[in-house]
Amino acid sequence: MTTERRYFISSHNGTDAEKLGLGIRMHWGVENQLHWCLDVGMNEDQSRLRVEHGAENFSRLRRIALNKLNGATSRKPMASP
């Protein structure tokens, strides 16, 4: 039998371990979903940007695009100008 321990730093002033554990799992669920969307939907892991701030800049642009796509309510194609 093995025991696994994880330590977290938090400003939470309660001692309810069950509530704290639920919050941690919810946070990582959101994080994992975001990274999955960025990798699968935008192929972020295959990016080869390595020069100066290119990787960080494009990462931010991908997140902005993903937020815009998630907030879109219309499924109609964009009209031509």
N, CA, C and O atoms as a CHARMM CRD file, in Angstrom:
* protein
*
  324
    1    1 MET  N      0.84000  -1.18100   0.00000 PROA 1      0.00000
    2    1 MET  CA     0.00000   0.00000   0.00000 PROA 1      0.00000
    3    1 MET  C      0.88600   1.24700   0.00000 PROA 1      0.00000
    4    1 MET  O      1.90500   1.31300   0.68800 PROA 1      0.00000
    5    2 THR  N      0.46000   2.23600  -0.80000 PROA 2      0.00000
    6    2 THR  CA     1.22000   3.48500  -0.85700 PROA 2      0.00000
    7    2 THR  C      0.31200   4.64800  -0.47200 PROA 2      0.00000
    8    2 THR  O     -0.91100   4.57200  -0.58300 PROA 2      0.00000
    9    3 THR  N      0.93200   5.69900  -0.02700 PROA 3      0.00000
   10    3 THR  CA     0.21300   6.93100   0.30300 PROA 3      0.00000
   11    3 THR  C      0.77900   8.04500  -0.54100 PROA 3      0.00000
   12    3 THR  O      1.99500   8.18600  -0.66800 PROA 3      0.00000
   13    4 GLU  N     -0.10500   8.83800  -1.12100 PROA 4      0.00000
   14    4 GLU  CA     0.32100   9.94200  -1.95700 PROA 4      0.00000
   15    4 GLU  C     -0.10900  11.24200  -1.29500 PROA 4      0.00000
   16    4 GLU  O     -1.26400  11.37900  -0.89000 PROA 4      0.00000
   17    5 ARG  N      0.80100  12.18800  -1.18300 PROA 5      0.00000
   18    5 ARG  CA     0.49800  13.47900  -0.55800 PROA 5      0.00000
   19    5 ARG  C      0.80400  14.59800  -1.52400 PROA 5      0.00000
   20    5 ARG  O      1.75800  14.54200  -2.29900 PROA 5      0.00000
   21    6 ARG  N     -0.03000  15.61300  -1.45500 PROA 6      0.00000
   22    6 ARG  CA     0.19600  16.81500  -2.25900 PROA 6      0.00000
   23    6 ARG  C      0.03300  18.01000  -1.34100 PROA 6      0.00000
   24    6 ARG  O     -0.85000  18.03800  -0.48400 PROA 6      0.00000
   25    7 TYR  N      0.88400  18.98500  -1.53000 PROA 7      0.00000
   26    7 TYR  CA     0.85200  20.19000  -0.70800 PROA 7      0.00000
   27    7 TYR  C      0.50300  21.38100  -1.58100 PROA 7      0.00000
   28    7 TYR  O      1.00400  21.50800  -2.69800 PROA 7      0.00000
   29    8 PHE  N     -0.35500  22.25200  -1.07400 PROA 8      0.00000
   30    8 PHE  CA    -0.78600  23.43100  -1.80700 PROA 8      0.00000
   31    8 PHE  C     -0.65600  24.65500  -0.91700 PROA 8      0.00000
   32    8 PHE  O     -0.85400  24.58300   0.29600 PROA 8      0.00000
   33    9 ILE  N     -0.32800  25.75500  -1.52300 PROA 9      0.00000
   34    9 ILE  CA    -0.28800  27.02900  -0.81800 PROA 9      0.00000
   35    9 ILE  C     -1.55400  27.77100  -1.18700 PROA 9      0.00000
   36    9 ILE  O     -1.88900  27.88400  -2.36600 PROA 9      0.00000
   37   10 SER  N     -2.25900  28.27600  -0.19200 PROA 10     0.00000
   38   10 SER  CA    -3.53400  28.92300  -0.44700 PROA 10     0.00000
   39   10 SER  C     -3.80100  30.02600   0.56500 PROA 10     0.00000
   40   10 SER  O     -3.27100  30.01100   1.67500 PROA 10     0.00000
   41   11 SER  N     -4.62500  30.97700   0.16800 PROA 11     0.00000
   42   11 SER  CA    -5.06400  32.01600   1.10100 PROA 11     0.00000
   43   11 SER  C     -6.37000  31.60500   1.76800 PROA 11     0.00000
   44   11 SER  O     -6.92800  32.36500   2.56000 PROA 11     0.00000
   45   12 HSD  N     -6.85800  30.41700   1.45800 PROA 12     0.00000
   46   12 HSD  CA    -8.09200  29.89200   2.04600 PROA 12     0.00000
   47   12 HSD  C     -7.88300  29.74000   3.54800 PROA 12     0.00000
   48   12 HSD  O     -6.93100  29.09100   3.98000 PROA 12     0.00000
   49   13 ASN  N     -8.76000  30.33100   4.33700 PROA 13     0.00000
   50   13 ASN  CA    -8.56400  30.29100   5.78100 PROA 13     0.00000
   51   13 ASN  C     -9.39100  29.21600   6.48200 PROA 13     0.00000
   52   13 ASN  O     -9.42700  29.17000   7.71100 PROA 13     0.00000
   53   14 GLY  N    -10.04700  28.36300   5.72600 PROA 14     0.00000
   54   14 GLY  CA   -10.82500  27.28000   6.31300 PROA 14     0.00000
   55   14 GLY  C    -10.00500  26.01400   6.46600 PROA 14     0.00000
   56   14 GLY  O     -8.87900  25.92700   5.97700 PROA 14     0.00000
   57   15 THR  N    -10.57000  25.05000   7.13800 PROA 15     0.00000
   58   15 THR  CA    -9.86600  23.78400   7.32700 PROA 15     0.00000
   59   15 THR  C    -10.65600  22.62100   6.74800 PROA 15     0.00000
   60   15 THR  O    -10.39600  21.46500   7.08200 PROA 15     0.00000
   61   16 ASP  N    -11.61800  22.91900   5.88400 PROA 16     0.00000
   62   16 ASP  CA   -12.44400  21.88200   5.27400 PROA 16     0.00000
   63   16 ASP  C    -11.69500  21.28500   4.07800 PROA 16     0.00000
   64   16 ASP  O    -11.75000  21.82600   2.97300 PROA 16     0.00000
   65   17 ALA  N    -11.00400  20.18100   4.30400 PROA 17     0.00000
   66   17 ALA  CA   -10.17200  19.55900   3.26800 PROA 17     0.00000
   67   17 ALA  C    -11.00500  19.10300   2.07700 PROA 17     0.00000
   68   17 ALA  O    -10.54200  19.18200   0.93900 PROA 17     0.00000
   69   18 GLU  N    -12.20400  18.63600   2.31100 PROA 18     0.00000
   70   18 GLU  CA   -13.05700  18.15700   1.22800 PROA 18     0.00000
   71   18 GLU  C    -13.42900  19.31100   0.28700 PROA 18     0.00000
   72   18 GLU  O    -13.38200  19.16200  -0.93400 PROA 18     0.00000
   73   19 LYS  N    -13.79400  20.44900   0.85900 PROA 19     0.00000
   74   19 LYS  CA   -14.15000  21.62700   0.06300 PROA 19     0.00000
   75   19 LYS  C    -12.93000  22.14300  -0.69900 PROA 19     0.00000
   76   19 LYS  O    -13.03200  22.49600  -1.87400 PROA 19     0.00000
   77   20 LEU  N    -11.79900  22.18600  -0.04100 PROA 20     0.00000
   78   20 LEU  CA   -10.57500  22.63300  -0.68000 PROA 20     0.00000
   79   20 LEU  C    -10.18400  21.69600  -1.82700 PROA 20     0.00000
   80   20 LEU  O     -9.78000  22.15600  -2.89500 PROA 20     0.00000
   81   21 GLY  N    -10.30400  20.39200  -1.60900 PROA 21     0.00000
   82   21 GLY  CA    -9.99700  19.41100  -2.65300 PROA 21     0.00000
   83   21 GLY  C    -10.89400  19.56700  -3.86500 PROA 21     0.00000
   84   21 GLY  O    -10.43900  19.44600  -5.00200 PROA 21     0.00000
   85   22 LEU  N    -12.18500  19.84000  -3.62100 PROA 22     0.00000
   86   22 LEU  CA   -13.12100  20.04400  -4.72600 PROA 22     0.00000
   87   22 LEU  C    -12.72200  21.27300  -5.54400 PROA 22     0.00000
   88   22 LEU  O    -12.74300  21.24300  -6.77400 PROA 22     0.00000
   89   23 GLY  N    -12.35900  22.34900  -4.85400 PROA 23     0.00000
   90   23 GLY  CA   -11.92300  23.56900  -5.54800 PROA 23     0.00000
   91   23 GLY  C    -10.68300  23.33600  -6.38800 PROA 23     0.00000
   92   23 GLY  O    -10.58400  23.83400  -7.50900 PROA 23     0.00000
   93   24 ILE  N     -9.74200  22.58600  -5.85200 PROA 24     0.00000
   94   24 ILE  CA    -8.50600  22.28300  -6.58300 PROA 24     0.00000
   95   24 ILE  C     -8.80900  21.44800  -7.82700 PROA 24     0.00000
   96   24 ILE  O     -8.28800  21.72700  -8.90700 PROA 24     0.00000
   97   25 ARG  N     -9.65000  20.42800  -7.67600 PROA 25     0.00000
   98   25 ARG  CA   -10.00300  19.58100  -8.82500 PROA 25     0.00000
   99   25 ARG  C    -10.75400  20.37100  -9.89000 PROA 25     0.00000
  100   25 ARG  O    -10.53700  20.16300 -11.08300 PROA 25     0.00000
  101   26 MET  N    -11.64500  21.28600  -9.46500 PROA 26     0.00000
  102   26 MET  CA   -12.37300  22.10800 -10.43300 PROA 26     0.00000
  103   26 MET  C    -11.40900  23.01400 -11.19800 PROA 26     0.00000
  104   26 MET  O    -11.52900  23.16700 -12.41300 PROA 26     0.00000
  105   27 HSD  N    -10.45500  23.61300 -10.48400 PROA 27     0.00000
  106   27 HSD  CA    -9.47100  24.48800 -11.13000 PROA 27     0.00000
  107   27 HSD  C     -8.68500  23.71500 -12.18200 PROA 27     0.00000
  108   27 HSD  O     -8.53000  24.18900 -13.30800 PROA 27     0.00000
  109   28 TRP  N     -8.18800  22.53700 -11.83200 PROA 28     0.00000
  110   28 TRP  CA    -7.38000  21.77900 -12.77400 PROA 28     0.00000
  111   28 TRP  C     -8.21600  21.20900 -13.90000 PROA 28     0.00000
  112   28 TRP  O     -7.70100  20.98900 -14.99600 PROA 28     0.00000
  113   29 GLY  N     -9.50000  20.96400 -13.65800 PROA 29     0.00000
  114   29 GLY  CA   -10.38700  20.52400 -14.73500 PROA 29     0.00000
  115   29 GLY  C    -10.50600  21.59900 -15.80400 PROA 29     0.00000
  116   29 GLY  O    -10.45600  21.30500 -16.99900 PROA 29     0.00000
  117   30 VAL  N    -10.66400  22.84700 -15.36900 PROA 30     0.00000
  118   30 VAL  CA   -10.73700  23.97500 -16.30300 PROA 30     0.00000
  119   30 VAL  C     -9.41100  24.13000 -17.02700 PROA 30     0.00000
  120   30 VAL  O     -9.39100  24.29400 -18.24700 PROA 30     0.00000
  121   31 GLU  N     -8.30600  24.08200 -16.30000 PROA 31     0.00000
  122   31 GLU  CA    -6.98100  24.21400 -16.91600 PROA 31     0.00000
  123   31 GLU  C     -6.74200  23.12000 -17.95600 PROA 31     0.00000
  124   31 GLU  O     -6.28200  23.39800 -19.06300 PROA 31     0.00000
  125   32 ASN  N     -7.05300  21.88900 -17.59700 PROA 32     0.00000
  126   32 ASN  CA    -6.82400  20.78000 -18.52400 PROA 32     0.00000
  127   32 ASN  C     -7.68900  20.91400 -19.76400 PROA 32     0.00000
  128   32 ASN  O     -7.22700  20.61300 -20.86500 PROA 32     0.00000
  129   33 GLN  N     -8.92900  21.35700 -19.61800 PROA 33     0.00000
  130   33 GLN  CA    -9.81600  21.54300 -20.76400 PROA 33     0.00000
  131   33 GLN  C     -9.27300  22.63800 -21.67900 PROA 33     0.00000
  132   33 GLN  O     -9.28200  22.49200 -22.90100 PROA 33     0.00000
  133   34 LEU  N     -8.80100  23.73100 -21.08600 PROA 34     0.00000
  134   34 LEU  CA    -8.24000  24.82900 -21.87600 PROA 34     0.00000
  135   34 LEU  C     -7.04000  24.34600 -22.68000 PROA 34     0.00000
  136   34 LEU  O     -6.94700  24.61500 -23.87800 PROA 34     0.00000
  137   35 HSD  N     -6.12900  23.64100 -22.03600 PROA 35     0.00000
  138   35 HSD  CA    -4.92500  23.18400 -22.73200 PROA 35     0.00000
  139   35 HSD  C     -5.26100  22.16000 -23.80500 PROA 35     0.00000
  140   35 HSD  O     -4.60300  22.11700 -24.84400 PROA 35     0.00000
  141   36 TRP  N     -6.27700  21.33200 -23.56900 PROA 36     0.00000
  142   36 TRP  CA    -6.69800  20.36400 -24.58000 PROA 36     0.00000
  143   36 TRP  C     -7.22500  21.11000 -25.79700 PROA 36     0.00000
  144   36 TRP  O     -6.88200  20.76600 -26.92800 PROA 36     0.00000
  145   37 CYS  N     -8.06400  22.13900 -25.57700 PROA 37     0.00000
  146   37 CYS  CA    -8.61200  22.92700 -26.68400 PROA 37     0.00000
  147   37 CYS  C     -7.50400  23.61300 -27.47400 PROA 37     0.00000
  148   37 CYS  O     -7.53100  23.63500 -28.70500 PROA 37     0.00000
  149   38 LEU  N     -6.53600  24.16900 -26.76300 PROA 38     0.00000
  150   38 LEU  CA    -5.43700  24.85000 -27.45400 PROA 38     0.00000
  151   38 LEU  C     -4.59100  23.86800 -28.25600 PROA 38     0.00000
  152   38 LEU  O     -4.14700  24.18700 -29.35900 PROA 38     0.00000
  153   39 ASP  N     -4.36700  22.68000 -27.71100 PROA 39     0.00000
  154   39 ASP  CA    -3.53000  21.70300 -28.40900 PROA 39     0.00000
  155   39 ASP  C     -4.27100  21.07800 -29.57600 PROA 39     0.00000
  156   39 ASP  O     -3.74900  21.03900 -30.68900 PROA 39     0.00000
  157   40 VAL  N     -5.47300  20.59000 -29.34000 PROA 40     0.00000
  158   40 VAL  CA    -6.20900  19.89400 -30.39100 PROA 40     0.00000
  159   40 VAL  C     -6.79000  20.87300 -31.40900 PROA 40     0.00000
  160   40 VAL  O     -6.65700  20.66900 -32.61600 PROA 40     0.00000
  161   41 GLY  N     -7.43000  21.93000 -30.92700 PROA 41     0.00000
  162   41 GLY  CA    -8.09100  22.86800 -31.82500 PROA 41     0.00000
  163   41 GLY  C     -7.14500  23.78500 -32.56800 PROA 41     0.00000
  164   41 GLY  O     -7.40800  24.16100 -33.71100 PROA 41     0.00000
  165   42 MET  N     -6.05000  24.14700 -31.93000 PROA 42     0.00000
  166   42 MET  CA    -5.13800  25.11100 -32.54400 PROA 42     0.00000
  167   42 MET  C     -3.73400  24.56100 -32.73400 PROA 42     0.00000
  168   42 MET  O     -2.82300  25.29000 -33.12700 PROA 42     0.00000
  169   43 ASN  N     -3.56200  23.27600 -32.45400 PROA 43     0.00000
  170   43 ASN  CA    -2.29900  22.58200 -32.69900 PROA 43     0.00000
  171   43 ASN  C     -1.11700  23.29000 -32.02500 PROA 43     0.00000
  172   43 ASN  O     -0.02400  23.36400 -32.58700 PROA 43     0.00000
  173   44 GLU  N     -1.35300  23.80700 -30.81600 PROA 44     0.00000
  174   44 GLU  CA    -0.34200  24.61100 -30.13300 PROA 44     0.00000
  175   44 GLU  C      0.94200  23.83700 -29.84200 PROA 44     0.00000
  176   44 GLU  O      2.02900  24.40900 -29.91800 PROA 44     0.00000
  177   45 ASP  N      0.84100  22.56600 -29.51500 PROA 45     0.00000
  178   45 ASP  CA     2.04100  21.79000 -29.18900 PROA 45     0.00000
  179   45 ASP  C      2.97800  21.62300 -30.38600 PROA 45     0.00000
  180   45 ASP  O      4.16900  21.36700 -30.20900 PROA 45     0.00000
  181   46 GLN  N      2.45000  21.76800 -31.59600 PROA 46     0.00000
  182   46 GLN  CA     3.28300  21.60700 -32.79100 PROA 46     0.00000
  183   46 GLN  C      3.95500  22.90600 -33.21900 PROA 46     0.00000
  184   46 GLN  O      4.75100  22.91800 -34.15800 PROA 46     0.00000
  185   47 SER  N      3.63600  23.99900 -32.53000 PROA 47     0.00000
  186   47 SER  CA     4.21400  25.29600 -32.87800 PROA 47     0.00000
  187   47 SER  C      5.72700  25.25700 -32.68100 PROA 47     0.00000
  188   47 SER  O      6.22000  24.72300 -31.68800 PROA 47     0.00000
  189   48 ARG  N      6.44700  25.82200 -33.62800 PROA 48     0.00000
  190   48 ARG  CA     7.90200  25.84700 -33.55700 PROA 48     0.00000
  191   48 ARG  C      8.44700  27.26100 -33.36900 PROA 48     0.00000
  192   48 ARG  O      9.60900  27.53200 -33.67000 PROA 48     0.00000
  193   49 LEU  N      7.60400  28.15100 -32.87500 PROA 49     0.00000
  194   49 LEU  CA     8.06400  29.51800 -32.61800 PROA 49     0.00000
  195   49 LEU  C      9.07200  29.49900 -31.48800 PROA 49     0.00000
  196   49 LEU  O      8.77500  29.01300 -30.39700 PROA 49     0.00000
  197   50 ARG  N     10.25100  30.01700 -31.73700 PROA 50     0.00000
  198   50 ARG  CA    11.29800  29.99900 -30.72100 PROA 50     0.00000
  199   50 ARG  C     12.03200  31.33600 -30.60800 PROA 50     0.00000
  200   50 ARG  O     12.85700  31.51400 -29.71200 PROA 50     0.00000
  201   51 VAL  N     11.74000  32.26700 -31.50200 PROA 51     0.00000
  202   51 VAL  CA    12.49700  33.51000 -31.56700 PROA 51     0.00000
  203   51 VAL  C     11.88500  34.55900 -30.63700 PROA 51     0.00000
  204   51 VAL  O     10.69100  34.84700 -30.70700 PROA 51     0.00000
  205   52 GLU  N     12.70700  35.11300 -29.78300 PROA 52     0.00000
  206   52 GLU  CA    12.34500  36.18000 -28.85800 PROA 52     0.00000
  207   52 GLU  C     11.01500  35.89200 -28.15300 PROA 52     0.00000
  208   52 GLU  O     10.89500  34.88900 -27.45100 PROA 52     0.00000
  209   53 HSD  N     10.02600  36.75600 -28.33300 PROA 53     0.00000
  210   53 HSD  CA     8.74900  36.61900 -27.61700 PROA 53     0.00000
  211   53 HSD  C      7.65200  36.01700 -28.49100 PROA 53     0.00000
  212   53 HSD  O      6.47700  36.07700 -28.12800 PROA 53     0.00000
  213   54 GLY  N      8.00800  35.44800 -29.61600 PROA 54     0.00000
  214   54 GLY  CA     7.02500  34.91600 -30.56200 PROA 54     0.00000
  215   54 GLY  C      6.11000  33.87700 -29.96500 PROA 54     0.00000
  216   54 GLY  O      4.89900  33.92300 -30.18200 PROA 54     0.00000
  217   55 ALA  N      6.66600  32.93200 -29.21000 PROA 55     0.00000
  218   55 ALA  CA     5.84800  31.86200 -28.63900 PROA 55     0.00000
  219   55 ALA  C      4.83700  32.42100 -27.63900 PROA 55     0.00000
  220   55 ALA  O      3.67300  32.02200 -27.63900 PROA 55     0.00000
  221   56 GLU  N      5.28000  33.33500 -26.79900 PROA 56     0.00000
  222   56 GLU  CA     4.37700  33.92500 -25.80000 PROA 56     0.00000
  223   56 GLU  C      3.30600  34.77900 -26.48200 PROA 56     0.00000
  224   56 GLU  O      2.13800  34.72900 -26.09900 PROA 56     0.00000
  225   57 ASN  N      3.69500  35.55400 -27.48000 PROA 57     0.00000
  226   57 ASN  CA     2.73500  36.40100 -28.19100 PROA 57     0.00000
  227   57 ASN  C      1.66400  35.56300 -28.88500 PROA 57     0.00000
  228   57 ASN  O      0.47600  35.87100 -28.79000 PROA 57     0.00000
  229   58 PHE  N      2.07800  34.51100 -29.57800 PROA 58     0.00000
  230   58 PHE  CA     1.10600  33.68300 -30.28100 PROA 58     0.00000
  231   58 PHE  C      0.24300  32.88100 -29.30600 PROA 58     0.00000
  232   58 PHE  O     -0.92100  32.60300 -29.59400 PROA 58     0.00000
  233   59 SER  N      0.79800  32.51300 -28.17100 PROA 59     0.00000
  234   59 SER  CA     0.00500  31.84200 -27.15300 PROA 59     0.00000
  235   59 SER  C     -1.13900  32.74400 -26.69500 PROA 59     0.00000
  236   59 SER  O     -2.27400  32.29300 -26.54200 PROA 59     0.00000
  237   60 ARG  N     -0.83000  34.01100 -26.47900 PROA 60     0.00000
  238   60 ARG  CA    -1.86700  34.97400 -26.06300 PROA 60     0.00000
  239   60 ARG  C     -2.91200  35.15800 -27.16600 PROA 60     0.00000
  240   60 ARG  O     -4.11000  35.22600 -26.89000 PROA 60     0.00000
  241   61 LEU  N     -2.44800  35.23800 -28.41700 PROA 61     0.00000
  242   61 LEU  CA    -3.39000  35.37600 -29.52900 PROA 61     0.00000
  243   61 LEU  C     -4.31400  34.15600 -29.64400 PROA 61     0.00000
  244   61 LEU  O     -5.50500  34.29800 -29.92000 PROA 61     0.00000
  245   62 ARG  N     -3.75600  32.96100 -29.43000 PROA 62     0.00000
  246   62 ARG  CA    -4.58300  31.75100 -29.47700 PROA 62     0.00000
  247   62 ARG  C     -5.65100  31.77200 -28.38000 PROA 62     0.00000
  248   62 ARG  O     -6.79900  31.39500 -28.61400 PROA 62     0.00000
  249   63 ARG  N     -5.26200  32.21500 -27.18800 PROA 63     0.00000
  250   63 ARG  CA    -6.22800  32.29400 -26.08000 PROA 63     0.00000
  251   63 ARG  C     -7.32100  33.32100 -26.36300 PROA 63     0.00000
  252   63 ARG  O     -8.49100  33.09100 -26.05500 PROA 63     0.00000
  253   64 ILE  N     -6.94400  34.43700 -26.94100 PROA 64     0.00000
  254   64 ILE  CA    -7.93700  35.44700 -27.31200 PROA 64     0.00000
  255   64 ILE  C     -8.90200  34.87200 -28.34400 PROA 64     0.00000
  256   64 ILE  O    -10.11700  35.02700 -28.22400 PROA 64     0.00000
  257   65 ALA  N     -8.34900  34.20600 -29.36200 PROA 65     0.00000
  258   65 ALA  CA    -9.19100  33.60400 -30.39700 PROA 65     0.00000
  259   65 ALA  C    -10.11900  32.54900 -29.79800 PROA 65     0.00000
  260   65 ALA  O    -11.29500  32.48600 -30.15500 PROA 65     0.00000
  261   66 LEU  N     -9.60400  31.72900 -28.89700 PROA 66     0.00000
  262   66 LEU  CA   -10.42300  30.69800 -28.26300 PROA 66     0.00000
  263   66 LEU  C    -11.54500  31.32800 -27.44200 PROA 66     0.00000
  264   66 LEU  O    -12.67800  30.84800 -27.46700 PROA 66     0.00000
  265   67 ASN  N    -11.23500  32.39800 -26.71600 PROA 67     0.00000
  266   67 ASN  CA   -12.26700  33.09900 -25.94300 PROA 67     0.00000
  267   67 ASN  C    -13.33400  33.68800 -26.85600 PROA 67     0.00000
  268   67 ASN  O    -14.52300  33.63300 -26.54000 PROA 67     0.00000
  269   68 LYS  N    -12.91900  34.24800 -27.98000 PROA 68     0.00000
  270   68 LYS  CA   -13.88000  34.79300 -28.95000 PROA 68     0.00000
  271   68 LYS  C    -14.75800  33.67700 -29.52400 PROA 68     0.00000
  272   68 LYS  O    -15.97100  33.84300 -29.65400 PROA 68     0.00000
  273   69 LEU  N    -14.14700  32.55200 -29.86200 PROA 69     0.00000
  274   69 LEU  CA   -14.91500  31.43300 -30.40100 PROA 69     0.00000
  275   69 LEU  C    -15.89300  30.87600 -29.36700 PROA 69     0.00000
  276   69 LEU  O    -17.02900  30.54300 -29.70400 PROA 69     0.00000
  277   70 ASN  N    -15.46200  30.77500 -28.12400 PROA 70     0.00000
  278   70 ASN  CA   -16.33700  30.27000 -27.07400 PROA 70     0.00000
  279   70 ASN  C    -17.48900  31.22400 -26.78200 PROA 70     0.00000
  280   70 ASN  O    -18.56300  30.79200 -26.36100 PROA 70     0.00000
  281   71 GLY  N    -17.27300  32.51500 -27.00100 PROA 71     0.00000
  282   71 GLY  CA   -18.31100  33.50200 -26.75200 PROA 71     0.00000
  283   71 GLY  C    -19.25000  33.72400 -27.92700 PROA 71     0.00000
  284   71 GLY  O    -20.26900  34.40100 -27.79000 PROA 71     0.00000
  285   72 ALA  N    -18.91200  33.15600 -29.08200 PROA 72     0.00000
  286   72 ALA  CA   -19.74200  33.34100 -30.27600 PROA 72     0.00000
  287   72 ALA  C    -21.07200  32.61000 -30.12200 PROA 72     0.00000
  288   72 ALA  O    -21.11500  31.46800 -29.66500 PROA 72     0.00000
  289   73 THR  N    -22.15000  33.27800 -30.50600 PROA 73     0.00000
  290   73 THR  CA   -23.47900  32.65300 -30.38200 PROA 73     0.00000
  291   73 THR  C    -24.06700  32.33300 -31.73600 PROA 73     0.00000
  292   73 THR  O    -25.00300  31.53700 -31.82300 PROA 73     0.00000
  293   74 SER  N    -23.54500  32.93000 -32.80100 PROA 74     0.00000
  294   74 SER  CA   -24.06200  32.71500 -34.13900 PROA 74     0.00000
  295   74 SER  C    -23.31900  31.57900 -34.82500 PROA 74     0.00000
  296   74 SER  O    -22.10300  31.44500 -34.68700 PROA 74     0.00000
  297   75 ARG  N    -24.05100  30.77300 -35.55400 PROA 75     0.00000
  298   75 ARG  CA   -23.43000  29.69300 -36.32500 PROA 75     0.00000
  299   75 ARG  C    -23.46400  30.01300 -37.82400 PROA 75     0.00000
  300   75 ARG  O    -23.07500  29.19000 -38.65200 PROA 75     0.00000
  301   76 LYS  N    -23.93000  31.21000 -38.15800 PROA 76     0.00000
  302   76 LYS  CA   -24.00300  31.60700 -39.55800 PROA 76     0.00000
  303   76 LYS  C    -22.61900  31.99800 -40.04900 PROA 76     0.00000
  304   76 LYS  O    -21.82600  32.53500 -39.27600 PROA 76     0.00000
  305   77 PRO  N    -22.30600  31.74000 -41.32500 PROA 77     0.00000
  306   77 PRO  CA   -21.00900  32.18000 -41.85900 PROA 77     0.00000
  307   77 PRO  C    -20.96800  33.70500 -41.90200 PROA 77     0.00000
  308   77 PRO  O    -21.99700  34.37000 -42.02200 PROA 77     0.00000
  309   78 MET  N    -19.76000  34.23800 -41.80300 PROA 78     0.00000
  310   78 MET  CA   -19.59400  35.68800 -41.84800 PROA 78     0.00000
  311   78 MET  C    -19.96800  36.20600 -43.23200 PROA 78     0.00000
  312   78 MET  O    -19.67000  35.57300 -44.24400 PROA 78     0.00000
  313   79 ALA  N    -20.62600  37.36700 -43.26600 PROA 79     0.00000
  314   79 ALA  CA   -21.01100  37.97800 -44.52400 PROA 79     0.00000
  315   79 ALA  C    -19.79400  38.58100 -45.21300 PROA 79     0.00000
  316   79 ALA  O    -18.84900  39.01400 -44.55300 PROA 79     0.00000
  317   80 SER  N    -19.82100  38.60600 -46.51800 PROA 80     0.00000
  318   80 SER  CA   -18.73300  39.23100 -47.27700 PROA 80     0.00000
  319   80 SER  C    -18.85000  40.74100 -47.17300 PROA 80     0.00000
  320   80 SER  O    -19.96100  41.26600 -47.11300 PROA 80     0.00000
  321   81 PRO  N    -17.72100  41.45800 -47.15000 PROA 81     0.00000
  322   81 PRO  CA   -17.76600  42.92900 -47.05400 PROA 81     0.00000
  323   81 PRO  C    -18.28500  43.58600 -48.30800 PROA 81     0.00000
  324   81 PRO  O    -18.37700  44.81200 -48.36900 PROA 81     0.00000
